[in-house]
């Protein structure tokens, strides 16, 4: 499942693991990933075994990053959503 931006995400995760970056995401973000994986499975783009493997790998990696202290789960609050929307608008318009 390679999508546009996959390489950038991989680079960011590697930076976090090397200690040069921190990851911040919300349970909403985690839910989006799990929802996308389930959508791929429902559309039969992922076999049952592959879906289970990638889902468990994502959960395990997320848990590991949190335990290592390189990832933090942020609560979703209206201020965060507003700031995120502004960031997305500025990114899309450039």
HTML snippet that shows the backbone in 3Dmol.js (N, CA, C, O; Angstrom):
<script src="https://3Dmol.org/build/3Dmol-min.js"></script>
<div id="view" style="width:600px;height:400px;position:relative"></div>
<script>
const pdb = `
ATOM      1  N   UNK A   1       0.832  -1.177   0.000  1.00  0.00           N
ATOM      2  CA  UNK A   1       0.000   0.000   0.000  1.00  0.00           C
ATOM      3  C   UNK A   1       0.879   1.243   0.000  1.00  0.00           C
ATOM      4  O   UNK A   1       1.048   1.882   1.038  1.00  0.00           O
ATOM      5  N   UNK A   2       1.424   1.581  -1.124  1.00  0.00           N
ATOM      6  CA  UNK A   2       2.228   2.784  -1.218  1.00  0.00           C
ATOM      7  C   UNK A   2       1.372   3.913  -1.757  1.00  0.00           C
ATOM      8  O   UNK A   2       0.704   3.777  -2.782  1.00  0.00           O
ATOM      9  N   UNK A   3       1.404   5.008  -1.062  1.00  0.00           N
ATOM     10  CA  UNK A   3       0.657   6.190  -1.476  1.00  0.00           C
ATOM     11  C   UNK A   3       1.623   7.362  -1.525  1.00  0.00           C
ATOM     12  O   UNK A   3       2.736   7.301  -1.004  1.00  0.00           O
ATOM     13  N   UNK A   4       1.163   8.432  -2.167  1.00  0.00           N
ATOM     14  CA  UNK A   4       1.973   9.640  -2.229  1.00  0.00           C
ATOM     15  C   UNK A   4       2.298  10.092  -0.806  1.00  0.00           C
ATOM     16  O   UNK A   4       1.409  10.166   0.043  1.00  0.00           O
ATOM     17  N   UNK A   5       3.542  10.387  -0.551  1.00  0.00           N
ATOM     18  CA  UNK A   5       3.973  10.830   0.766  1.00  0.00           C
ATOM     19  C   UNK A   5       4.526   9.722   1.643  1.00  0.00           C
ATOM     20  O   UNK A   5       5.009   9.984   2.745  1.00  0.00           O
ATOM     21  N   UNK A   6       4.460   8.471   1.162  1.00  0.00           N
ATOM     22  CA  UNK A   6       4.941   7.338   1.963  1.00  0.00           C
ATOM     23  C   UNK A   6       6.407   7.515   2.345  1.00  0.00           C
ATOM     24  O   UNK A   6       6.787   7.266   3.489  1.00  0.00           O
ATOM     25  N   UNK A   7       7.224   7.942   1.394  1.00  0.00           N
ATOM     26  CA  UNK A   7       8.654   8.105   1.663  1.00  0.00           C
ATOM     27  C   UNK A   7       8.891   9.169   2.740  1.00  0.00           C
ATOM     28  O   UNK A   7       9.743   8.991   3.610  1.00  0.00           O
ATOM     29  N   UNK A   8       8.143  10.268   2.685  1.00  0.00           N
ATOM     30  CA  UNK A   8       8.285  11.337   3.675  1.00  0.00           C
ATOM     31  C   UNK A   8       7.894  10.830   5.065  1.00  0.00           C
ATOM     32  O   UNK A   8       8.566  11.128   6.052  1.00  0.00           O
ATOM     33  N   UNK A   9       6.815  10.071   5.133  1.00  0.00           N
ATOM     34  CA  UNK A   9       6.396   9.511   6.420  1.00  0.00           C
ATOM     35  C   UNK A   9       7.470   8.575   6.957  1.00  0.00           C
ATOM     36  O   UNK A   9       7.814   8.633   8.137  1.00  0.00           O
ATOM     37  N   UNK A  10       8.002   7.711   6.095  1.00  0.00           N
ATOM     38  CA  UNK A  10       9.077   6.796   6.525  1.00  0.00           C
ATOM     39  C   UNK A  10      10.288   7.569   7.039  1.00  0.00           C
ATOM     40  O   UNK A  10      10.877   7.207   8.057  1.00  0.00           O
ATOM     41  N   UNK A  11      10.660   8.643   6.324  1.00  0.00           N
ATOM     42  CA  UNK A  11      11.794   9.468   6.751  1.00  0.00           C
ATOM     43  C   UNK A  11      11.530  10.092   8.123  1.00  0.00           C
ATOM     44  O   UNK A  11      12.419  10.136   8.973  1.00  0.00           O
ATOM     45  N   UNK A  12      10.312  10.570   8.327  1.00  0.00           N
ATOM     46  CA  UNK A  12       9.955  11.202   9.602  1.00  0.00           C
ATOM     47  C   UNK A  12      10.011  10.189  10.744  1.00  0.00           C
ATOM     48  O   UNK A  12      10.501  10.500  11.829  1.00  0.00           O
ATOM     49  N   UNK A  13       9.509   8.980  10.497  1.00  0.00           N
ATOM     50  CA  UNK A  13       9.592   7.935  11.525  1.00  0.00           C
ATOM     51  C   UNK A  13      11.051   7.607  11.838  1.00  0.00           C
ATOM     52  O   UNK A  13      11.399   7.406  13.002  1.00  0.00           O
ATOM     53  N   UNK A  14      11.898   7.551  10.828  1.00  0.00           N
ATOM     54  CA  UNK A  14      13.323   7.253  11.050  1.00  0.00           C
ATOM     55  C   UNK A  14      13.976   8.376  11.849  1.00  0.00           C
ATOM     56  O   UNK A  14      14.815   8.115  12.712  1.00  0.00           O
ATOM     57  N   UNK A  15      13.597   9.636  11.567  1.00  0.00           N
ATOM     58  CA  UNK A  15      14.120  10.766  12.341  1.00  0.00           C
ATOM     59  C   UNK A  15      13.709  10.635  13.803  1.00  0.00           C
ATOM     60  O   UNK A  15      14.510  10.884  14.705  1.00  0.00           O
ATOM     61  N   UNK A  16      12.467  10.248  14.031  1.00  0.00           N
ATOM     62  CA  UNK A  16      11.993  10.070  15.407  1.00  0.00           C
ATOM     63  C   UNK A  16      12.791   8.971  16.109  1.00  0.00           C
ATOM     64  O   UNK A  16      13.197   9.129  17.260  1.00  0.00           O
ATOM     65  N   UNK A  17      13.008   7.874  15.420  1.00  0.00           N
ATOM     66  CA  UNK A  17      13.762   6.768  16.023  1.00  0.00           C
ATOM     67  C   UNK A  17      15.218   7.147  16.302  1.00  0.00           C
ATOM     68  O   UNK A  17      15.831   6.626  17.233  1.00  0.00           O
ATOM     69  N   UNK A  18      15.763   8.052  15.497  1.00  0.00           N
ATOM     70  CA  UNK A  18      17.148   8.477  15.719  1.00  0.00           C
ATOM     71  C   UNK A  18      17.241   9.605  16.742  1.00  0.00           C
ATOM     72  O   UNK A  18      18.339  10.013  17.120  1.00  0.00           O
ATOM     73  N   UNK A  19      16.091  10.110  17.189  1.00  0.00           N
ATOM     74  CA  UNK A  19      16.084  11.145  18.217  1.00  0.00           C
ATOM     75  C   UNK A  19      16.106  12.561  17.692  1.00  0.00           C
ATOM     76  O   UNK A  19      16.237  13.497  18.481  1.00  0.00           O
ATOM     77  N   UNK A  20      15.982  12.759  16.375  1.00  0.00           N
ATOM     78  CA  UNK A  20      16.022  14.112  15.820  1.00  0.00           C
ATOM     79  C   UNK A  20      14.635  14.699  15.568  1.00  0.00           C
ATOM     80  O   UNK A  20      14.515  15.835  15.108  1.00  0.00           O
ATOM     81  N   UNK A  21      13.597  13.937  15.865  1.00  0.00           N
ATOM     82  CA  UNK A  21      12.229  14.428  15.688  1.00  0.00           C
ATOM     83  C   UNK A  21      11.323  13.719  16.687  1.00  0.00           C
ATOM     84  O   UNK A  21      11.641  12.637  17.180  1.00  0.00           O
ATOM     85  N   UNK A  22      10.206  14.344  16.969  1.00  0.00           N
ATOM     86  CA  UNK A  22       9.172  13.727  17.792  1.00  0.00           C
ATOM     87  C   UNK A  22       7.906  13.610  16.958  1.00  0.00           C
ATOM     88  O   UNK A  22       7.627  14.458  16.110  1.00  0.00           O
ATOM     89  N   UNK A  23       7.155  12.569  17.201  1.00  0.00           N
ATOM     90  CA  UNK A  23       5.886  12.372  16.516  1.00  0.00           C
ATOM     91  C   UNK A  23       4.754  12.726  17.462  1.00  0.00           C
ATOM     92  O   UNK A  23       4.777  12.359  18.637  1.00  0.00           O
ATOM     93  N   UNK A  24       3.765  13.439  16.949  1.00  0.00           N
ATOM     94  CA  UNK A  24       2.562  13.749  17.713  1.00  0.00           C
ATOM     95  C   UNK A  24       1.368  13.403  16.849  1.00  0.00           C
ATOM     96  O   UNK A  24       1.264  13.851  15.707  1.00  0.00           O
ATOM     97  N   UNK A  25       0.476  12.613  17.392  1.00  0.00           N
ATOM     98  CA  UNK A  25      -0.748  12.309  16.681  1.00  0.00           C
ATOM     99  C   UNK A  25      -1.851  12.049  17.693  1.00  0.00           C
ATOM    100  O   UNK A  25      -1.604  11.965  18.896  1.00  0.00           O
ATOM    101  N   UNK A  26      -3.063  11.925  17.190  1.00  0.00           N
ATOM    102  CA  UNK A  26      -4.209  11.741  18.070  1.00  0.00           C
ATOM    103  C   UNK A  26      -4.806  10.357  17.839  1.00  0.00           C
ATOM    104  O   UNK A  26      -4.461   9.660  16.885  1.00  0.00           O
ATOM    105  N   UNK A  27      -5.702   9.987  18.730  1.00  0.00           N
ATOM    106  CA  UNK A  27      -6.422   8.733  18.515  1.00  0.00           C
ATOM    107  C   UNK A  27      -7.257   8.828  17.240  1.00  0.00           C
ATOM    108  O   UNK A  27      -7.559   7.812  16.614  1.00  0.00           O
ATOM    109  N   UNK A  28      -7.621  10.031  16.863  1.00  0.00           N
ATOM    110  CA  UNK A  28      -8.340  10.247  15.610  1.00  0.00           C
ATOM    111  C   UNK A  28      -7.459   9.787  14.447  1.00  0.00           C
ATOM    112  O   UNK A  28      -7.925   9.068  13.563  1.00  0.00           O
ATOM    113  N   UNK A  29      -6.189  10.199  14.445  1.00  0.00           N
ATOM    114  CA  UNK A  29      -5.251   9.783  13.393  1.00  0.00           C
ATOM    115  C   UNK A  29      -5.087   8.270  13.360  1.00  0.00           C
ATOM    116  O   UNK A  29      -5.062   7.658  12.292  1.00  0.00           O
ATOM    117  N   UNK A  30      -4.975   7.680  14.538  1.00  0.00           N
ATOM    118  CA  UNK A  30      -4.833   6.222  14.613  1.00  0.00           C
ATOM    119  C   UNK A  30      -6.075   5.559  14.030  1.00  0.00           C
ATOM    120  O   UNK A  30      -5.979   4.587  13.282  1.00  0.00           O
ATOM    121  N   UNK A  31      -7.240   6.095  14.381  1.00  0.00           N
ATOM    122  CA  UNK A  31      -8.496   5.567  13.844  1.00  0.00           C
ATOM    123  C   UNK A  31      -8.583   5.700  12.339  1.00  0.00           C
ATOM    124  O   UNK A  31      -9.116   4.817  11.667  1.00  0.00           O
ATOM    125  N   UNK A  32      -8.060   6.806  11.795  1.00  0.00           N
ATOM    126  CA  UNK A  32      -8.066   6.990  10.339  1.00  0.00           C
ATOM    127  C   UNK A  32      -7.235   5.918   9.649  1.00  0.00           C
ATOM    128  O   UNK A  32      -7.645   5.378   8.621  1.00  0.00           O
ATOM    129  N   UNK A  33      -6.084   5.610  10.203  1.00  0.00           N
ATOM    130  CA  UNK A  33      -5.232   4.573   9.620  1.00  0.00           C
ATOM    131  C   UNK A  33      -5.940   3.227   9.675  1.00  0.00           C
ATOM    132  O   UNK A  33      -6.005   2.508   8.678  1.00  0.00           O
ATOM    133  N   UNK A  34      -6.468   2.892  10.849  1.00  0.00           N
ATOM    134  CA  UNK A  34      -7.162   1.612  10.985  1.00  0.00           C
ATOM    135  C   UNK A  34      -8.388   1.549  10.075  1.00  0.00           C
ATOM    136  O   UNK A  34      -8.693   0.497   9.514  1.00  0.00           O
ATOM    137  N   UNK A  35      -9.092   2.675   9.929  1.00  0.00           N
ATOM    138  CA  UNK A  35     -10.244   2.725   9.021  1.00  0.00           C
ATOM    139  C   UNK A  35      -9.841   2.539   7.571  1.00  0.00           C
ATOM    140  O   UNK A  35     -10.524   1.848   6.814  1.00  0.00           O
ATOM    141  N   UNK A  36      -8.724   3.158   7.178  1.00  0.00           N
ATOM    142  CA  UNK A  36      -8.234   3.009   5.804  1.00  0.00           C
ATOM    143  C   UNK A  36      -7.832   1.560   5.530  1.00  0.00           C
ATOM    144  O   UNK A  36      -8.120   1.019   4.462  1.00  0.00           O
ATOM    145  N   UNK A  37      -7.173   0.948   6.490  1.00  0.00           N
ATOM    146  CA  UNK A  37      -6.795  -0.461   6.317  1.00  0.00           C
ATOM    147  C   UNK A  37      -8.032  -1.338   6.175  1.00  0.00           C
ATOM    148  O   UNK A  37      -8.067  -2.244   5.342  1.00  0.00           O
ATOM    149  N   UNK A  38      -9.042  -1.066   6.990  1.00  0.00           N
ATOM    150  CA  UNK A  38     -10.268  -1.861   6.914  1.00  0.00           C
ATOM    151  C   UNK A  38     -10.978  -1.633   5.576  1.00  0.00           C
ATOM    152  O   UNK A  38     -11.548  -2.568   5.015  1.00  0.00           O
ATOM    153  N   UNK A  39     -10.948  -0.414   5.068  1.00  0.00           N
ATOM    154  CA  UNK A  39     -11.551  -0.134   3.760  1.00  0.00           C
ATOM    155  C   UNK A  39     -10.837  -0.918   2.661  1.00  0.00           C
ATOM    156  O   UNK A  39     -11.486  -1.448   1.759  1.00  0.00           O
ATOM    157  N   UNK A  40      -9.518  -0.997   2.729  1.00  0.00           N
ATOM    158  CA  UNK A  40      -8.767  -1.791   1.752  1.00  0.00           C
ATOM    159  C   UNK A  40      -9.169  -3.260   1.835  1.00  0.00           C
ATOM    160  O   UNK A  40      -9.304  -3.940   0.818  1.00  0.00           O
ATOM    161  N   UNK A  41      -9.356  -3.732   3.057  1.00  0.00           N
ATOM    162  CA  UNK A  41      -9.775  -5.121   3.252  1.00  0.00           C
ATOM    163  C   UNK A  41     -11.183  -5.354   2.699  1.00  0.00           C
ATOM    164  O   UNK A  41     -11.420  -6.337   1.997  1.00  0.00           O
ATOM    165  N   UNK A  42     -12.111  -4.457   3.012  1.00  0.00           N
ATOM    166  CA  UNK A  42     -13.487  -4.594   2.521  1.00  0.00           C
ATOM    167  C   UNK A  42     -13.551  -4.590   0.999  1.00  0.00           C
ATOM    168  O   UNK A  42     -14.368  -5.294   0.406  1.00  0.00           O
ATOM    169  N   UNK A  43     -12.694  -3.800   0.372  1.00  0.00           N
ATOM    170  CA  UNK A  43     -12.674  -3.722  -1.096  1.00  0.00           C
ATOM    171  C   UNK A  43     -11.896  -4.876  -1.717  1.00  0.00           C
ATOM    172  O   UNK A  43     -11.757  -4.970  -2.936  1.00  0.00           O
ATOM    173  N   UNK A  44     -11.396  -5.746  -0.853  1.00  0.00           N
ATOM    174  CA  UNK A  44     -10.626  -6.924  -1.270  1.00  0.00           C
ATOM    175  C   UNK A  44      -9.283  -6.547  -1.891  1.00  0.00           C
ATOM    176  O   UNK A  44      -8.731  -7.292  -2.700  1.00  0.00           O
ATOM    177  N   UNK A  45      -8.763  -5.377  -1.501  1.00  0.00           N
ATOM    178  CA  UNK A  45      -7.435  -4.974  -1.923  1.00  0.00           C
ATOM    179  C   UNK A  45      -6.388  -5.576  -0.987  1.00  0.00           C
ATOM    180  O   UNK A  45      -5.200  -5.605  -1.308  1.00  0.00           O
ATOM    181  N   UNK A  46      -6.841  -6.057   0.175  1.00  0.00           N
ATOM    182  CA  UNK A  46      -5.992  -6.776   1.120  1.00  0.00           C
ATOM    183  C   UNK A  46      -6.668  -8.095   1.455  1.00  0.00           C
ATOM    184  O   UNK A  46      -7.870  -8.139   1.719  1.00  0.00           O
ATOM    185  N   UNK A  47      -5.897  -9.157   1.443  1.00  0.00           N
ATOM    186  CA  UNK A  47      -6.408 -10.453   1.877  1.00  0.00           C
ATOM    187  C   UNK A  47      -6.554 -10.436   3.399  1.00  0.00           C
ATOM    188  O   UNK A  47      -5.951  -9.601   4.073  1.00  0.00           O
ATOM    189  N   UNK A  48      -7.338 -11.339   3.927  1.00  0.00           N
ATOM    190  CA  UNK A  48      -7.609 -11.392   5.359  1.00  0.00           C
ATOM    191  C   UNK A  48      -6.320 -11.478   6.182  1.00  0.00           C
ATOM    192  O   UNK A  48      -6.148 -10.752   7.161  1.00  0.00           O
ATOM    193  N   UNK A  49      -5.427 -12.366   5.774  1.00  0.00           N
ATOM    194  CA  UNK A  49      -4.172 -12.538   6.514  1.00  0.00           C
ATOM    195  C   UNK A  49      -3.305 -11.285   6.440  1.00  0.00           C
ATOM    196  O   UNK A  49      -2.710 -10.885   7.441  1.00  0.00           O
ATOM    197  N   UNK A  50      -3.227 -10.659   5.258  1.00  0.00           N
ATOM    198  CA  UNK A  50      -2.440  -9.438   5.096  1.00  0.00           C
ATOM    199  C   UNK A  50      -3.023  -8.297   5.926  1.00  0.00           C
ATOM    200  O   UNK A  50      -2.292  -7.527   6.548  1.00  0.00           O
ATOM    201  N   UNK A  51      -4.355  -8.202   5.924  1.00  0.00           N
ATOM    202  CA  UNK A  51      -5.031  -7.166   6.715  1.00  0.00           C
ATOM    203  C   UNK A  51      -4.693  -7.336   8.191  1.00  0.00           C
ATOM    204  O   UNK A  51      -4.332  -6.369   8.863  1.00  0.00           O
ATOM    205  N   UNK A  52      -4.808  -8.552   8.694  1.00  0.00           N
ATOM    206  CA  UNK A  52      -4.512  -8.810  10.105  1.00  0.00           C
ATOM    207  C   UNK A  52      -3.050  -8.483  10.423  1.00  0.00           C
ATOM    208  O   UNK A  52      -2.752  -7.900  11.466  1.00  0.00           O
ATOM    209  N   UNK A  53      -2.151  -8.857   9.526  1.00  0.00           N
ATOM    210  CA  UNK A  53      -0.725  -8.618   9.738  1.00  0.00           C
ATOM    211  C   UNK A  53      -0.406  -7.131   9.779  1.00  0.00           C
ATOM    212  O   UNK A  53       0.268  -6.666  10.698  1.00  0.00           O
ATOM    213  N   UNK A  54      -0.888  -6.379   8.786  1.00  0.00           N
ATOM    214  CA  UNK A  54      -0.556  -4.955   8.715  1.00  0.00           C
ATOM    215  C   UNK A  54      -1.239  -4.192   9.851  1.00  0.00           C
ATOM    216  O   UNK A  54      -0.669  -3.241  10.386  1.00  0.00           O
ATOM    217  N   UNK A  55      -2.445  -4.598  10.218  1.00  0.00           N
ATOM    218  CA  UNK A  55      -3.155  -3.951  11.326  1.00  0.00           C
ATOM    219  C   UNK A  55      -2.384  -4.154  12.627  1.00  0.00           C
ATOM    220  O   UNK A  55      -2.140  -3.197  13.362  1.00  0.00           O
ATOM    221  N   UNK A  56      -2.004  -5.385  12.909  1.00  0.00           N
ATOM    222  CA  UNK A  56      -1.265  -5.667  14.137  1.00  0.00           C
ATOM    223  C   UNK A  56       0.117  -5.018  14.127  1.00  0.00           C
ATOM    224  O   UNK A  56       0.596  -4.562  15.166  1.00  0.00           O
ATOM    225  N   UNK A  57       0.755  -4.974  12.969  1.00  0.00           N
ATOM    226  CA  UNK A  57       2.069  -4.319  12.867  1.00  0.00           C
ATOM    227  C   UNK A  57       1.957  -2.825  13.159  1.00  0.00           C
ATOM    228  O   UNK A  57       2.792  -2.258  13.862  1.00  0.00           O
ATOM    229  N   UNK A  58       0.919  -2.195  12.613  1.00  0.00           N
ATOM    230  CA  UNK A  58       0.713  -0.768  12.863  1.00  0.00           C
ATOM    231  C   UNK A  58       0.481  -0.516  14.353  1.00  0.00           C
ATOM    232  O   UNK A  58       1.080   0.391  14.930  1.00  0.00           O
ATOM    233  N   UNK A  59      -0.377  -1.307  14.966  1.00  0.00           N
ATOM    234  CA  UNK A  59      -0.666  -1.129  16.395  1.00  0.00           C
ATOM    235  C   UNK A  59       0.592  -1.368  17.230  1.00  0.00           C
ATOM    236  O   UNK A  59       0.872  -0.608  18.157  1.00  0.00           O
ATOM    237  N   UNK A  60       1.347  -2.414  16.910  1.00  0.00           N
ATOM    238  CA  UNK A  60       2.571  -2.730  17.656  1.00  0.00           C
ATOM    239  C   UNK A  60       3.613  -1.623  17.497  1.00  0.00           C
ATOM    240  O   UNK A  60       4.258  -1.235  18.472  1.00  0.00           O
ATOM    241  N   UNK A  61       3.781  -1.112  16.273  1.00  0.00           N
ATOM    242  CA  UNK A  61       4.768  -0.056  16.030  1.00  0.00           C
ATOM    243  C   UNK A  61       4.366   1.236  16.737  1.00  0.00           C
ATOM    244  O   UNK A  61       5.209   1.924  17.313  1.00  0.00           O
ATOM    245  N   UNK A  62       3.090   1.559  16.692  1.00  0.00           N
ATOM    246  CA  UNK A  62       2.608   2.759  17.374  1.00  0.00           C
ATOM    247  C   UNK A  62       2.842   2.641  18.877  1.00  0.00           C
ATOM    248  O   UNK A  62       3.316   3.586  19.508  1.00  0.00           O
ATOM    249  N   UNK A  63       2.518   1.505  19.441  1.00  0.00           N
ATOM    250  CA  UNK A  63       2.737   1.258  20.871  1.00  0.00           C
ATOM    251  C   UNK A  63       4.215   1.350  21.215  1.00  0.00           C
ATOM    252  O   UNK A  63       4.583   1.932  22.235  1.00  0.00           O
ATOM    253  N   UNK A  64       5.061   0.778  20.370  1.00  0.00           N
ATOM    254  CA  UNK A  64       6.512   0.804  20.604  1.00  0.00           C
ATOM    255  C   UNK A  64       7.046   2.236  20.598  1.00  0.00           C
ATOM    256  O   UNK A  64       7.839   2.608  21.462  1.00  0.00           O
ATOM    257  N   UNK A  65       6.615   3.036  19.627  1.00  0.00           N
ATOM    258  CA  UNK A  65       7.079   4.424  19.540  1.00  0.00           C
ATOM    259  C   UNK A  65       6.646   5.237  20.755  1.00  0.00           C
ATOM    260  O   UNK A  65       7.393   6.085  21.242  1.00  0.00           O
ATOM    261  N   UNK A  66       5.435   4.971  21.241  1.00  0.00           N
ATOM    262  CA  UNK A  66       4.957   5.671  22.439  1.00  0.00           C
ATOM    263  C   UNK A  66       5.792   5.264  23.650  1.00  0.00           C
ATOM    264  O   UNK A  66       6.190   6.115  24.445  1.00  0.00           O
ATOM    265  N   UNK A  67       6.056   3.974  23.791  1.00  0.00           N
ATOM    266  CA  UNK A  67       6.849   3.488  24.927  1.00  0.00           C
ATOM    267  C   UNK A  67       8.279   4.018  24.884  1.00  0.00           C
ATOM    268  O   UNK A  67       8.875   4.282  25.929  1.00  0.00           O
ATOM    269  N   UNK A  68       8.834   4.176  23.672  1.00  0.00           N
ATOM    270  CA  UNK A  68      10.187   4.725  23.525  1.00  0.00           C
ATOM    271  C   UNK A  68      10.231   6.230  23.805  1.00  0.00           C
ATOM    272  O   UNK A  68      11.306   6.805  23.974  1.00  0.00           O
ATOM    273  N   UNK A  69       9.060   6.856  23.851  1.00  0.00           N
ATOM    274  CA  UNK A  69       8.989   8.287  24.124  1.00  0.00           C
ATOM    275  C   UNK A  69       9.203   9.163  22.905  1.00  0.00           C
ATOM    276  O   UNK A  69       9.369  10.375  23.047  1.00  0.00           O
ATOM    277  N   UNK A  70       9.204   8.583  21.703  1.00  0.00           N
ATOM    278  CA  UNK A  70       9.400   9.383  20.487  1.00  0.00           C
ATOM    279  C   UNK A  70       8.074   9.747  19.831  1.00  0.00           C
ATOM    280  O   UNK A  70       8.040  10.507  18.863  1.00  0.00           O
ATOM    281  N   UNK A  71       6.981   9.200  20.365  1.00  0.00           N
ATOM    282  CA  UNK A  71       5.650   9.537  19.854  1.00  0.00           C
ATOM    283  C   UNK A  71       4.752   9.852  21.041  1.00  0.00           C
ATOM    284  O   UNK A  71       4.818   9.213  22.091  1.00  0.00           O
ATOM    285  N   UNK A  72       3.916  10.853  20.837  1.00  0.00           N
ATOM    286  CA  UNK A  72       2.959  11.231  21.868  1.00  0.00           C
ATOM    287  C   UNK A  72       1.572  11.262  21.240  1.00  0.00           C
ATOM    288  O   UNK A  72       1.398  11.686  20.098  1.00  0.00           O
ATOM    289  N   UNK A  73       0.600  10.809  22.001  1.00  0.00           N
ATOM    290  CA  UNK A  73      -0.788  10.870  21.550  1.00  0.00           C
ATOM    291  C   UNK A  73      -1.413  12.102  22.183  1.00  0.00           C
ATOM    292  O   UNK A  73      -1.460  12.243  23.405  1.00  0.00           O
ATOM    293  N   UNK A  74      -1.890  12.986  21.323  1.00  0.00           N
ATOM    294  CA  UNK A  74      -2.484  14.245  21.765  1.00  0.00           C
ATOM    295  C   UNK A  74      -4.002  14.127  21.778  1.00  0.00           C
ATOM    296  O   UNK A  74      -4.581  13.456  20.924  1.00  0.00           O
ATOM    297  N   UNK A  75      -4.642  14.771  22.734  1.00  0.00           N
ATOM    298  CA  UNK A  75      -6.105  14.783  22.715  1.00  0.00           C
ATOM    299  C   UNK A  75      -6.603  15.649  21.558  1.00  0.00           C
ATOM    300  O   UNK A  75      -5.946  16.617  21.174  1.00  0.00           O
ATOM    301  N   UNK A  76      -7.743  15.305  21.014  1.00  0.00           N
ATOM    302  CA  UNK A  76      -8.326  16.102  19.932  1.00  0.00           C
ATOM    303  C   UNK A  76      -9.210  17.161  20.576  1.00  0.00           C
ATOM    304  O   UNK A  76     -10.219  16.850  21.207  1.00  0.00           O
ATOM    305  N   UNK A  77      -8.815  18.402  20.405  1.00  0.00           N
ATOM    306  CA  UNK A  77      -9.587  19.532  20.937  1.00  0.00           C
ATOM    307  C   UNK A  77      -9.849  20.494  19.789  1.00  0.00           C
ATOM    308  O   UNK A  77      -9.177  20.443  18.759  1.00  0.00           O
ATOM    309  N   UNK A  78     -10.809  21.353  19.968  1.00  0.00           N
ATOM    310  CA  UNK A  78     -11.201  22.258  18.886  1.00  0.00           C
ATOM    311  C   UNK A  78     -10.042  23.152  18.449  1.00  0.00           C
ATOM    312  O   UNK A  78      -9.907  23.436  17.259  1.00  0.00           O
ATOM    313  N   UNK A  79      -9.205  23.600  19.380  1.00  0.00           N
ATOM    314  CA  UNK A  79      -8.064  24.439  19.010  1.00  0.00           C
ATOM    315  C   UNK A  79      -7.102  23.678  18.101  1.00  0.00           C
ATOM    316  O   UNK A  79      -6.600  24.227  17.120  1.00  0.00           O
ATOM    317  N   UNK A  80      -6.850  22.416  18.432  1.00  0.00           N
ATOM    318  CA  UNK A  80      -5.973  21.587  17.607  1.00  0.00           C
ATOM    319  C   UNK A  80      -6.568  21.393  16.213  1.00  0.00           C
ATOM    320  O   UNK A  80      -5.851  21.478  15.216  1.00  0.00           O
ATOM    321  N   UNK A  81      -7.864  21.134  16.140  1.00  0.00           N
ATOM    322  CA  UNK A  81      -8.516  20.961  14.841  1.00  0.00           C
ATOM    323  C   UNK A  81      -8.430  22.239  14.015  1.00  0.00           C
ATOM    324  O   UNK A  81      -8.175  22.189  12.812  1.00  0.00           O
ATOM    325  N   UNK A  82      -8.642  23.378  14.657  1.00  0.00           N
ATOM    326  CA  UNK A  82      -8.561  24.661  13.954  1.00  0.00           C
ATOM    327  C   UNK A  82      -7.157  24.892  13.410  1.00  0.00           C
ATOM    328  O   UNK A  82      -6.991  25.286  12.256  1.00  0.00           O
ATOM    329  N   UNK A  83      -6.158  24.648  14.234  1.00  0.00           N
ATOM    330  CA  UNK A  83      -4.770  24.826  13.793  1.00  0.00           C
ATOM    331  C   UNK A  83      -4.423  23.851  12.668  1.00  0.00           C
ATOM    332  O   UNK A  83      -3.707  24.206  11.732  1.00  0.00           O
ATOM    333  N   UNK A  84      -4.925  22.637  12.763  1.00  0.00           N
ATOM    334  CA  UNK A  84      -4.669  21.643  11.723  1.00  0.00           C
ATOM    335  C   UNK A  84      -5.281  22.078  10.407  1.00  0.00           C
ATOM    336  O   UNK A  84      -4.653  21.953   9.356  1.00  0.00           O
ATOM    337  N   UNK A  85      -6.501  22.587  10.455  1.00  0.00           N
ATOM    338  CA  UNK A  85      -7.169  23.063   9.236  1.00  0.00           C
ATOM    339  C   UNK A  85      -6.379  24.202   8.602  1.00  0.00           C
ATOM    340  O   UNK A  85      -6.212  24.244   7.383  1.00  0.00           O
ATOM    341  N   UNK A  86      -5.902  25.109   9.416  1.00  0.00           N
ATOM    342  CA  UNK A  86      -5.090  26.227   8.897  1.00  0.00           C
ATOM    343  C   UNK A  86      -3.816  25.713   8.242  1.00  0.00           C
ATOM    344  O   UNK A  86      -3.434  26.176   7.167  1.00  0.00           O
ATOM    345  N   UNK A  87      -3.161  24.759   8.887  1.00  0.00           N
ATOM    346  CA  UNK A  87      -1.942  24.172   8.327  1.00  0.00           C
ATOM    347  C   UNK A  87      -2.233  23.480   7.007  1.00  0.00           C
ATOM    348  O   UNK A  87      -1.484  23.641   6.044  1.00  0.00           O
ATOM    349  N   UNK A  88      -3.310  22.714   6.952  1.00  0.00           N
ATOM    350  CA  UNK A  88      -3.667  22.036   5.714  1.00  0.00           C
ATOM    351  C   UNK A  88      -3.968  23.024   4.599  1.00  0.00           C
ATOM    352  O   UNK A  88      -3.539  22.832   3.462  1.00  0.00           O
ATOM    353  N   UNK A  89      -4.707  24.086   4.922  1.00  0.00           N
ATOM    354  CA  UNK A  89      -5.013  25.111   3.901  1.00  0.00           C
ATOM    355  C   UNK A  89      -3.752  25.732   3.355  1.00  0.00           C
ATOM    356  O   UNK A  89      -3.629  25.937   2.147  1.00  0.00           O
ATOM    357  N   UNK A  90      -2.798  26.040   4.245  1.00  0.00           N
ATOM    358  CA  UNK A  90      -1.556  26.675   3.788  1.00  0.00           C
ATOM    359  C   UNK A  90      -0.723  25.696   2.960  1.00  0.00           C
ATOM    360  O   UNK A  90      -0.041  26.112   2.024  1.00  0.00           O
ATOM    361  N   UNK A  91      -0.767  24.422   3.285  1.00  0.00           N
ATOM    362  CA  UNK A  91      -0.021  23.413   2.551  1.00  0.00           C
ATOM    363  C   UNK A  91      -0.623  23.196   1.167  1.00  0.00           C
ATOM    364  O   UNK A  91       0.103  23.062   0.183  1.00  0.00           O
ATOM    365  N   UNK A  92      -1.940  23.162   1.097  1.00  0.00           N
ATOM    366  CA  UNK A  92      -2.628  22.925  -0.174  1.00  0.00           C
ATOM    367  C   UNK A  92      -2.460  24.110  -1.114  1.00  0.00           C
ATOM    368  O   UNK A  92      -2.344  23.925  -2.326  1.00  0.00           O
ATOM    369  N   UNK A  93      -2.445  25.322  -0.575  1.00  0.00           N
ATOM    370  CA  UNK A  93      -2.376  26.491  -1.435  1.00  0.00           C
ATOM    371  C   UNK A  93      -0.971  26.785  -1.946  1.00  0.00           C
ATOM    372  O   UNK A  93      -0.797  27.639  -2.816  1.00  0.00           O
ATOM    373  N   UNK A  94       0.047  26.081  -1.411  1.00  0.00           N
ATOM    374  CA  UNK A  94       1.420  26.343  -1.878  1.00  0.00           C
ATOM    375  C   UNK A  94       1.812  25.391  -2.974  1.00  0.00           C
ATOM    376  O   UNK A  94       2.929  25.465  -3.485  1.00  0.00           O
TER     377      UNK A  94
END
`;
const viewer = $3Dmol.createViewer("view");
viewer.addModel(pdb, "pdb");
viewer.setStyle({}, {cartoon: {color: "spectrum"}});
viewer.zoomTo();
viewer.render();
</script>
